[in-house]
């Protein structure tokens, strides 16, 4: 039984490696958490992505607040087996907004590790783990920096 399971695993890995589909030039459009996200594979191992979101909220007893987010990043992608990729990269995020009448700007630098499963070269599901994050926060009258960690995100993309 152990030999049969081992043979099935070896055949699965070998068949996945021999029928791998090229991602070069493919564009992925989708969502990452609450952001619209676009990905582009420059070649089979290097890609870039950008995401954006706008939110407006009105906390009780305060003026209307808004926030604009923009993420830009690059990644290295290594196909482990057919459709399953290991990815690592860096995302630079910029948020700006007005909260209860106070304007602010935040820059964040997020190195990450993750994986993406691409079904038939058309639909991808992925996750990212951000082990550490560095942020700078500027608001009217004050500036600060911070280190954080342990964040993550989920994404889904349709590739063309």
C-alpha positions as a Python dict, from the first residue, in 0.01 Angstrom:
ca = {
    (1, 'X'): (0, 0, 0),
    (2, 'X'): (283, 242, 85),
    (3, 'X'): (446, 174, -254),
    (4, 'X'): (117, 244, -434),
    (5, 'X'): (69, 576, -253),
    (6, 'X'): (431, 673, -327),
    (7, 'X'): (388, 579, -696),
    (8, 'X'): (69, 791, -722),
    (9, 'X'): (247, 1089, -564),
    (10, 'X'): (548, 1057, -798),
    (11, 'X'): (324, 1025, -1106),
    (12, 'X'): (118, 1326, -997),
    (13, 'X'): (425, 1543, -954),
    (14, 'X'): (581, 1425, -1282),
    (15, 'X'): (261, 1474, -1481),
    (16, 'X'): (219, 1818, -1330),
    (17, 'X'): (571, 1919, -1427),
    (18, 'X'): (542, 1790, -1781),
    (19, 'X'): (211, 1965, -1862),
    (20, 'X'): (276, 2297, -1687),
    (21, 'X'): (120, 2595, -1865),
    (22, 'X'): (316, 2912, -1933),
    (23, 'X'): (189, 3221, -1747),
    (24, 'X'): (403, 3465, -1950),
    (25, 'X'): (197, 3764, -2064),
    (26, 'X'): (-117, 3666, -1873),
    (27, 'X'): (-322, 3933, -1698),
    (28, 'X'): (-527, 3848, -1389),
    (29, 'X'): (-819, 4063, -1278),
    (30, 'X'): (-988, 4006, -943),
    (31, 'X'): (-1017, 4089, -575),
    (32, 'X'): (-774, 4083, -283),
    (33, 'X'): (-964, 4117, 45),
    (34, 'X'): (-1167, 4433, -22),
    (35, 'X'): (-951, 4569, -307),
    (36, 'X'): (-977, 4550, -686),
    (37, 'X'): (-652, 4382, -795),
    (38, 'X'): (-474, 4334, -1130),
    (39, 'X'): (-177, 4102, -1187),
    (40, 'X'): (54, 4066, -1486),
    (41, 'X'): (314, 3792, -1544),
    (42, 'X'): (619, 3943, -1719),
    (43, 'X'): (756, 3591, -1763),
    (44, 'X'): (697, 3257, -1592),
    (45, 'X'): (875, 3363, -1273),
    (46, 'X'): (835, 3743, -1239),
    (47, 'X'): (510, 3934, -1205),
    (48, 'X'): (371, 4268, -1095),
    (49, 'X'): (41, 4362, -936),
    (50, 'X'): (-157, 4667, -836),
    (51, 'X'): (-469, 4708, -626),
    (52, 'X'): (-693, 4993, -526),
    (53, 'X'): (-993, 5058, -300),
    (54, 'X'): (-1200, 5354, -187),
    (55, 'X'): (-1412, 5357, 127),
    (56, 'X'): (-1638, 5615, 284),
    (57, 'X'): (-1777, 5586, 636),
    (58, 'X'): (-1949, 5806, 886),
    (59, 'X'): (-1863, 5720, 1248),
    (60, 'X'): (-2138, 5812, 1489),
    (61, 'X'): (-2110, 6173, 1606),
    (62, 'X'): (-1833, 6271, 1361),
    (63, 'X'): (-1799, 6412, 1012),
    (64, 'X'): (-1789, 6190, 706),
    (65, 'X'): (-1458, 6006, 662),
    (66, 'X'): (-1298, 5869, 344),
    (67, 'X'): (-997, 5652, 266),
    (68, 'X'): (-814, 5575, -58),
    (69, 'X'): (-581, 5277, -83),
    (70, 'X'): (-327, 5188, -352),
    (71, 'X'): (-100, 4881, -351),
    (72, 'X'): (180, 4823, -600),
    (73, 'X'): (417, 4531, -589),
    (74, 'X'): (629, 4275, -760),
    (75, 'X'): (663, 3904, -701),
    (76, 'X'): (868, 3597, -781),
    (77, 'X'): (664, 3291, -870),
    (78, 'X'): (794, 2933, -881),
    (79, 'X'): (565, 2656, -1001),
    (80, 'X'): (584, 2363, -761),
    (81, 'X'): (351, 2137, -958),
    (82, 'X'): (88, 2189, -1226),
    (83, 'X'): (-111, 2497, -1126),
    (84, 'X'): (39, 2533, -777),
    (85, 'X'): (287, 2819, -735),
    (86, 'X'): (501, 2941, -450),
    (87, 'X'): (524, 3322, -449),
    (88, 'X'): (726, 3579, -262),
    (89, 'X'): (752, 3952, -313),
    (90, 'X'): (711, 4303, -180),
    (91, 'X'): (406, 4526, -183),
    (92, 'X'): (419, 4900, -121),
    (93, 'X'): (87, 5035, 5),
    (94, 'X'): (-28, 5395, 26),
    (95, 'X'): (-341, 5502, 212),
    (96, 'X'): (-467, 5856, 235),
    (97, 'X'): (-784, 5990, 380),
    (98, 'X'): (-972, 6208, 619),
    (99, 'X'): (-1095, 6067, 948),
    (100, 'X'): (-1316, 6287, 1167),
    (101, 'X'): (-1181, 6597, 994),
    (102, 'X'): (-811, 6504, 1026),
    (103, 'X'): (-617, 6429, 705),
    (104, 'X'): (-361, 6148, 707),
    (105, 'X'): (-120, 5958, 479),
    (106, 'X'): (24, 5615, 546),
    (107, 'X'): (301, 5432, 356),
    (108, 'X'): (352, 5059, 429),
    (109, 'X'): (619, 4820, 305),
    (110, 'X'): (507, 4457, 312),
    (111, 'X'): (738, 4165, 220),
    (112, 'X'): (531, 3849, 185),
    (113, 'X'): (528, 3476, 123),
    (114, 'X'): (235, 3297, -34),
    (115, 'X'): (97, 3046, -277),
    (116, 'X'): (-144, 3050, -568),
    (117, 'X'): (-345, 2770, -721),
    (118, 'X'): (-435, 2836, -1084),
    (119, 'X'): (-706, 2611, -1226),
    (120, 'X'): (-658, 2539, -1599),
    (121, 'X'): (-458, 2858, -1641),
    (122, 'X'): (-774, 3068, -1606),
    (123, 'X'): (-885, 3101, -1242),
    (124, 'X'): (-647, 3162, -952),
    (125, 'X'): (-692, 3150, -575),
    (126, 'X'): (-409, 3273, -359),
    (127, 'X'): (-304, 3374, -11),
    (128, 'X'): (-26, 3594, 125),
    (129, 'X'): (134, 3596, 467),
    (130, 'X'): (306, 3920, 568),
    (131, 'X'): (548, 3829, 848),
    (132, 'X'): (658, 4191, 910),
    (133, 'X'): (542, 4534, 800),
    (134, 'X'): (698, 4879, 827),
    (135, 'X'): (468, 5183, 816),
    (136, 'X'): (504, 5559, 826),
    (137, 'X'): (203, 5765, 934),
    (138, 'X'): (170, 6139, 872),
    (139, 'X'): (-124, 6341, 990),
    (140, 'X'): (-186, 6705, 1058),
    (141, 'X'): (60, 6800, 1330),
    (142, 'X'): (231, 6463, 1387),
    (143, 'X'): (441, 6191, 1225),
    (144, 'X'): (511, 5837, 1341),
    (145, 'X'): (655, 5504, 1228),
    (146, 'X'): (566, 5152, 1333),
    (147, 'X'): (657, 4787, 1285),
    (148, 'X'): (382, 4526, 1273),
    (149, 'X'): (348, 4166, 1167),
    (150, 'X'): (130, 3865, 1129),
    (151, 'X'): (-103, 3999, 859),
    (152, 'X'): (-237, 3809, 562),
    (153, 'X'): (-469, 3835, 265),
    (154, 'X'): (-674, 3622, 25),
    (155, 'X'): (-720, 3682, -346),
    (156, 'X'): (-907, 3547, -647),
    (157, 'X'): (-822, 3629, -1009),
    (158, 'X'): (-949, 3547, -1357),
    (159, 'X'): (-658, 3521, -1605),
    (160, 'X'): (-669, 3620, -1971),
}
